[in-house]
Amino acid sequence: MPRHWFRIAYSRNAFLRHLAALGLDLDTLTPESGVAAMRSFMHDFSPQHAELDTLTVRGTTCTRRMQRHDHPVAALRLSFPGGVPTLVQS
């Protein structure tokens, strides 16, 4: 059961706060530490009122898909193009 909740629209901010609580910074993440951080974010934080909440890890890209009733699917994607950590909320 998650310990924290966040609004889907603020998932990027929630993940950045999670990183800070872990003593990590987005700019210094490695693919391995990024995947671990995204998995712990999934475990410890849940989007409010979500009917869909999934995490997909493919290689060094993590995508968390979330959806609240009657809203479009939102995604939070952490990837490492060229080895540089990139966090995009859509």
C-alpha positions as CSV (number, residue, x, y, z in Angstrom):
1,M,0.0,0.0,0.0
2,P,1.4,3.4,-0.9
3,R,2.5,5.8,1.7
4,H,1.9,9.0,-0.4
5,W,-0.6,10.3,-2.9
6,F,-0.1,12.8,-5.7
7,R,-2.3,14.4,-8.4
8,I,-1.6,13.0,-11.8
9,A,-1.1,16.5,-13.3
10,Y,1.8,16.9,-10.8
11,S,3.5,13.5,-11.3
12,R,6.8,15.1,-12.5
13,N,7.0,17.2,-9.4
14,A,6.1,14.3,-7.2
15,F,8.9,12.2,-8.8
16,L,11.4,15.0,-8.4
17,R,10.5,15.3,-4.7
18,H,10.9,11.5,-4.3
19,L,14.3,11.7,-5.9
20,A,15.3,14.5,-3.4
21,A,14.0,12.4,-0.5
22,L,16.3,9.6,-1.7
23,G,19.2,12.0,-1.9
24,L,19.3,11.8,-5.7
25,D,19.2,14.5,-8.4
26,L,17.8,14.0,-11.8
27,D,20.9,15.3,-13.5
28,T,23.1,12.7,-11.8
29,L,21.0,9.6,-12.3
30,T,22.4,6.6,-14.1
31,P,20.1,4.2,-16.0
32,E,20.4,1.8,-13.1
33,S,19.6,4.3,-10.3
34,G,16.9,5.8,-12.5
35,V,15.1,2.5,-12.9
36,A,15.4,1.8,-9.2
37,A,14.1,5.3,-8.3
38,M,11.1,4.9,-10.7
39,R,10.3,1.5,-9.2
40,S,10.4,2.8,-5.6
41,F,8.3,5.8,-6.7
42,M,5.7,3.3,-8.1
43,H,5.8,1.4,-4.8
44,D,5.6,4.4,-2.4
45,F,3.4,6.9,-4.4
46,S,0.0,6.5,-6.0
47,P,-1.9,8.9,-8.2
48,Q,-5.1,10.1,-6.6
49,H,-8.3,8.4,-7.9
50,A,-6.4,6.5,-10.6
51,E,-8.1,3.6,-12.3
52,L,-4.9,2.9,-14.3
53,D,-1.4,3.0,-12.8
54,T,1.2,0.9,-14.6
55,L,5.0,1.0,-14.9
56,T,6.8,-0.4,-18.0
57,V,10.5,-0.7,-18.1
58,R,12.1,-1.3,-21.5
59,G,15.9,-1.1,-21.5
60,T,16.7,2.2,-19.9
61,T,13.3,3.8,-20.4
62,C,10.7,3.7,-17.6
63,T,7.1,4.8,-18.4
64,R,4.5,5.2,-15.8
65,R,1.0,5.4,-17.3
66,M,-1.9,6.8,-15.2
67,Q,-5.5,7.6,-15.8
68,R,-8.3,8.9,-13.7
69,H,-11.9,8.2,-14.6
70,D,-13.0,10.2,-17.8
71,H,-9.6,11.8,-18.2
72,P,-7.0,11.0,-20.9
73,V,-4.1,8.7,-20.1
74,A,-1.1,10.6,-18.7
75,A,2.5,9.3,-18.8
76,L,5.6,10.1,-16.9
77,R,8.7,8.9,-18.8
78,L,12.3,8.7,-17.6
79,S,14.7,7.9,-20.3
80,F,18.4,8.2,-21.0
81,P,19.0,9.3,-24.6
82,G,22.7,9.5,-25.1
83,G,23.2,8.7,-21.5
84,V,21.5,11.9,-20.3
85,P,18.5,11.5,-17.9
86,T,15.3,13.0,-19.3
87,L,12.0,13.3,-17.5
88,V,8.9,14.1,-19.5
89,Q,5.3,14.3,-18.3
90,S,2.6,14.0,-21.0
